[in-house]
Amino acid sequence: MDIITDLILVGALAIAWTTAGLMADGLQGARSAAQLRRRAGWLSALVTIGSAVFVAVPVVTWILPGESTSPAAVLLAAIPALVVLTVGVRRLGQVRRGAGAFATAPQTPMPPGLRAAAAHPLILVPMQVTGLAALLGIPIAARLVEVPASDVAGIAITAVGAAVVAIGVRAAVRHSRLSLLALAPIGRSRPRIPVSSR
């Protein structure tokens, strides 16, 4: 294998997962249930494409002769991608089914509960972290960074760790805010029971 093949594989992985992370970030911004369902469908397709690239890397490495850096380049992104496939996809399916419940009225404004579900950190955070980790694999695929290289690896792990914390805190704050908006109507519509003086 040559450097071009490695860059194509790792670049395709980075494009798919970075796009998925950006789309997941805007998922809760849909104006209607129909638009949310469409966005969730595109997001599911991007996750499928990104997963297919993960499978393609060892297959292409096995078929083509020569040394390849692509397996080492995609290894960092494989861990958050597993979280997406085990947890995020299930939550994304729930959002898509919830939006599909409004199929007979496609222009229905987004219910606050559905918007909060679309902004859940388990959908957003793993996809964005996978995209970030896939981007970090590009210098490895380009053979600009040798693996293992303890100093570069330490810097990369520190940067990814800080980014994960920042992404996680941002997603949690946004989800909490939207969850409170979803519960606010329940508090307002609660019937007031007169207190007996006896």
C-alpha positions in Angstrom: 0.0 0.0 0.0 1.1 3.6 -0.6 0.5 6.8 1.2 -2.3 7.8 -1.2 -4.4 4.8 -0.3 -3.9 5.4 3.4 -4.9 9.0 3.0 -8.0 8.1 1.0 -9.2 5.6 3.6 -8.4 7.8 6.7 -9.7 10.9 4.9 -13.0 9.2 4.0 -13.3 8.1 7.7 -12.6 11.7 8.9 -15.1 13.3 6.4 -17.9 10.8 7.3 -17.6 11.1 11.0 -16.8 14.9 11.1 -19.9 15.5 9.0 -21.9 13.2 11.3 -20.7 15.2 14.3 -21.7 18.5 12.8 -25.1 17.2 11.7 -25.7 15.8 15.2 -24.9 19.2 16.6 -27.7 20.7 14.6 -30.2 17.9 15.1 -32.1 19.7 17.8 -32.4 22.8 15.7 -34.9 21.3 13.3 -38.0 23.4 12.8 -40.5 20.6 12.4 -40.9 16.9 13.2 -40.6 16.1 9.5 -37.3 18.0 9.2 -36.0 16.2 12.4 -36.9 12.8 10.9 -35.1 13.7 7.7 -32.0 14.9 9.6 -32.0 11.7 11.7 -32.2 9.6 8.6 -29.2 11.4 7.0 -27.3 11.1 10.3 -28.0 7.3 10.4 -26.7 7.1 6.8 -23.5 8.9 7.7 -23.0 6.5 10.7 -23.4 3.6 8.3 -20.9 5.0 5.8 -18.4 5.7 8.6 -18.8 2.2 10.0 -18.3 0.8 6.4 -15.0 2.7 6.2 -13.9 1.1 9.5 -14.5 -2.3 7.9 -12.9 -1.3 4.7 -9.5 -0.4 6.3 -8.5 -4.0 7.4 -9.9 -5.5 4.2 -8.0 -3.1 1.9 -4.9 -3.6 4.0 -5.2 -7.3 3.7 -5.8 -7.2 -0.1 -3.1 -4.7 -1.1 0.5 -5.6 -0.5 2.9 -3.3 1.3 3.1 -1.5 4.6 0.1 0.5 5.7 -0.4 3.1 8.5 -4.2 3.3 8.1 -4.9 0.7 10.8 -2.9 2.6 13.4 -4.5 5.9 12.1 -8.1 4.7 12.7 -7.5 2.9 16.0 -8.1 6.1 18.1 -11.4 6.7 16.4 -12.6 3.1 16.9 -13.3 3.5 20.6 -15.8 6.4 20.4 -17.3 4.8 17.3 -18.2 1.7 19.3 -20.0 4.0 21.7 -22.0 5.4 18.8 -22.8 2.0 17.5 -23.9 0.6 20.9 -25.6 3.5 22.4 -25.9 6.5 20.0 -27.6 4.6 17.2 -30.3 3.3 19.6 -31.1 6.8 20.8 -31.0 8.2 17.3 -33.6 5.5 16.3 -35.8 6.6 19.2 -35.6 10.2 18.0 -36.4 9.2 14.4 -39.4 7.1 15.6 -40.6 9.9 17.8 -40.5 12.3 14.9 -42.2 9.7 12.7 -45.2 9.8 15.1 -46.0 13.2 13.5 -46.0 11.8 10.0 -49.7 12.7 9.5 -48.9 16.3 10.4 -45.4 16.9 9.0 -45.4 20.7 9.7 -46.1 20.2 13.4 -43.6 22.3 15.4 -41.1 20.4 17.4 -42.3 19.3 20.8 -39.9 20.4 23.5 -39.5 16.7 24.7 -38.5 15.6 21.2 -36.1 18.5 20.9 -34.5 17.5 24.2 -34.2 13.9 23.0 -32.5 15.1 19.8 -29.9 17.0 21.9 -29.0 14.0 24.1 -25.3 13.9 24.9 -25.1 10.2 24.0 -26.0 11.1 20.4 -23.8 14.2 20.1 -20.7 13.6 22.1 -19.6 10.2 20.7 -20.1 11.3 17.1 -18.1 14.5 17.6 -15.3 12.7 19.4 -15.1 10.1 16.7 -14.8 12.8 14.0 -12.1 14.5 16.1 -10.2 11.3 16.6 -10.5 10.5 12.9 -9.0 13.9 12.0 -6.1 13.2 14.3 -5.4 10.0 12.2 -4.7 12.0 9.1 -1.1 13.0 10.1 -0.5 9.3 10.9 -1.8 8.2 7.5 0.4 10.9 5.8 3.4 9.5 7.7 4.0 12.9 9.3 3.8 11.2 12.8 5.4 7.9 13.6 3.5 5.4 15.7 4.4 4.7 18.4 5.8 8.2 19.3 5.3 8.7 23.0 5.6 12.5 23.0 3.3 13.1 20.1 0.9 10.5 21.4 0.8 12.1 24.8 0.0 15.5 23.3 -2.7 14.0 21.1 -4.3 12.1 24.0 -4.2 15.3 26.1 -5.8 17.3 23.3 -8.5 14.7 22.7 -9.2 14.5 26.4 -9.7 18.2 26.7 -11.9 18.3 23.7 -14.0 15.4 25.0 -14.5 17.2 28.3 -15.5 20.5 26.5 -17.9 18.7 24.1 -19.4 16.7 26.9 -20.0 19.7 29.2 -21.5 21.7 26.3 -23.8 18.9 25.3 -24.9 18.2 28.9 -25.7 21.9 29.6 -27.7 22.2 26.4 -29.6 19.0 27.1 -30.4 20.1 30.6 -31.7 23.4 29.4 -33.9 21.7 26.8 -35.1 19.2 29.3 -36.2 22.0 31.6 -38.2 23.5 28.7 -39.8 20.2 28.1 -40.9 19.9 31.7 -42.0 23.5 32.1 -45.5 23.0 30.6 -46.1 20.1 33.0 -45.5 22.4 36.0 -47.7 25.2 34.5 -50.7 22.9 33.8 -50.7 21.1 37.1 -54.1 21.5 38.7 -54.1 23.5 41.9 -55.7 21.7 44.8 -57.1 24.0 47.4 -55.7 23.3 50.9 -58.2 22.6 53.5 -58.1 24.8 56.6 -59.1 21.9 58.8 
